[in-house]
Amino acid sequence: MKLACQEGLVPGSSLPERLEKLAAWGYEGIEFWGGGLKERVAEIQSALKYSPVKVSTICAGFRGCLLDADPAQRDLAMQDIRDLLYVAGDLGAVGLIVVPIFGGPRIPNLTPLATPEQLERDLLLKLLEDLVQTAEKAGAHILLEPLNRYETHFLRRLEQATALCDVLPHPNLKIMADFFHMSIEEADIPAAIRVAGSHIAHVHLADSNRLLPGQGHTDFKGGFDALRAIGYTGYMALECGIAGDPAVELPKTAAYLKAL
């Protein structure tokens, strides 16, 4: 497994400086926010030429919403996701992290014909049928991210995301396991990871309080053991707050995680 960190957490006045610090601190990957990333491809590719650090992933950053009732919002999300999948391919990233919807349902309740959740599931699968074709052409993965109950009503556990992958079995459709969201939604994090198995293609790291790993009560050792048991060798990227000086805390966190 390889450690990565989101760009915004790393101090520095330029991308080459941030990459240099990450490499010195024991990180092997960097995760970028998707907003405005299309315009930065040349800059990032230039900086990567002189760094051992690679791009792990792109974290969302698309406009619109895949599960909005407004077709214009769905189309906007689809187009941005297509563009970002090609960016991910150009940067050699694993893929694009995709959250289908934040908050509550935006689609009307058509019970007894169908609940909003049933309609959302069918709609998402239909949209993913299109998007996986783009992902395959781009050489990148769609990484479905389950959130927690306070951030979404839809897709909150790994088993729900893997069920979508089972219905639409495509090599470019995978899921992301986020330790913070799992600490809220999963009864047993290691068990959930083992069941999801090879569907997992990326991991986010944050403790139970959404600070750096080791500053809350999440059992990372058990989770890492489960990841090792399923043969996971990919990136694990920090997505969390930092209480203190990042130049002090990020090296400490890398050492802590590697010791596990």
Secondary structure as UniProt FT lines:
FT   STRAND          2..6
FT   HELIX           7..9
FT   HELIX           15..25
FT   STRAND          29..33
FT   TURN            35..36
FT   HELIX           37..40
FT   HELIX           41..48
FT   TURN            49..50
FT   STRAND          54..59
FT   TURN            66..67
FT   HELIX           71..91
FT   STRAND          95..98
FT   TURN            111..113
FT   HELIX           116..138
FT   STRAND          141..144
FT   TURN            149..151
FT   HELIX           158..167
FT   TURN            171..172
FT   STRAND          173..178
FT   HELIX           179..185
FT   HELIX           189..196
FT   HELIX           197..199
FT   STRAND          200..205
FT   TURN            208..209
FT   TURN            213..214
FT   HELIX           220..229
FT   TURN            230..231
FT   STRAND          235..238
FT   HELIX           246..259
//
